[in-house]
């Protein structure tokens, strides 16, 4: 595994997928930690779906808790499905309702998305056809938006605003310096100063990377949380949260690719005729109020292909069986999100080895499968059935399934809808130079791209509307 990661520039997940293909096996075991049970790896959507939705023999595994427990020791995301989990979910259940998402979260996300659009317009003019790294800008806007709708409209901390100010401060001499060199080289823009609270948040989230892949996570967390830098960041975070909580109580008491990119742009322009003719940006009401099948399909396909969360895992509560193999109680089963049957053709599996509910689903016509001829391609059209978007058109595990599927799923869809719409509405996404098109990832908390560059041509909205 170490040689694969080093020599092939891969990750643990790419090593696993390579091993499964070599062994021609949809279920393998991997020994990760000393003196511990092996980890079972499953690469089959039908059995994964059966475990996640119908599997009463399985529950949340401790793997996620190992990864984040040092930051959030009692968060519902890693608790087993018990009374404590149910109590926490009841406390936050209103946060994923359409009312909160559309009336509270979405306007804030839209506001910050427009700030990023402003930043990218400034960068695209300076870059003058050159590429630049866009992943940090996207990550920053996501953090800004979540912090803002969490703490309210008076939250003034930001990562994007200082960066925009830094770009705007560039004079002609600085711009000429940035443009020196080959046009196929990426432009490196200056960044603004990060304030104390945002820096503390970043320092704390980065600690997860120190624990990822460590065979002794509890000891690692004990060491990491004793670092002076992390202790200081934790105090800054806790002090700010308590300050905001006291303020909230006071307010409460006081009464208070080119063809597909063109297809998506055409779908947006055909839907938002008034905004196009008026040469303006879209309002939040327009973005969340219109049904656009191709936009929904593009978002779903991004989630299918990206593999942001590369695995979904569960722990066996009792002795059980998967594909004819005995699985002892306590075993962790990890289901690949972008493996065979998801992004590449699945393994040939004897139907008799599958679980009864999986076999029944196939007999009743509820089996989903992608066309093996083009399932490795990015193809939003695969989610369009009869002219409409169909979220059940094929296998998808981006958010898991069942009771313990991702709680923030609806928020992600709202955020992606706003951001993708505004990017495509304001820019043409041009191909980057070959040297900047590495599609490999690095596994930290999630799969993150090793390279994420954008090369944009600004769309002049007034001209587009004329």
Buried (B, 14 or more C-beta within 10 A) or exposed (E): BEEBBEEEEBBBBBBBBBBBBEEEBBBBBBEBEEEEBEBBBBBBBBBBBBBBBBBEBBBBBBBBBBBBBBBEEEBBBBBBBEEEBEEBBEEEEEBBEEEBBBEBBBBBBBBBBBBBBBBBBBBBEBBEEBBBBBBBBBBBBBBBBBBBBEBEEEBEBBBBBBBBBBBEEBEEEEBEEBBEEEEEBBBEBEEBEBEEBBBBBBBBBBBBBBBBBBEEBEEBBEBBBEEEEBEBBBEBBEEBEEEBEEEEEEEEEEEEEEEBBEBBBEBBBEBBEEBBEEEBBBEBEBBBEEEBBBBBBBBBBBBBBBBBBBBBBBBBBEEBEBBEEEBEEBBBBBBBBBBBBBBBBBBEBEEEBBBEBBBEBEEEEEBBBBEEEEBEEBBBBBBBBEEEBBEEBBBBBBBBBBEBBBBBBBBBBBBBBBBBBBBBBBBBBBEBBEEBEEEEBBBBBBBBBEBBBBBBEBBEBEEBBE
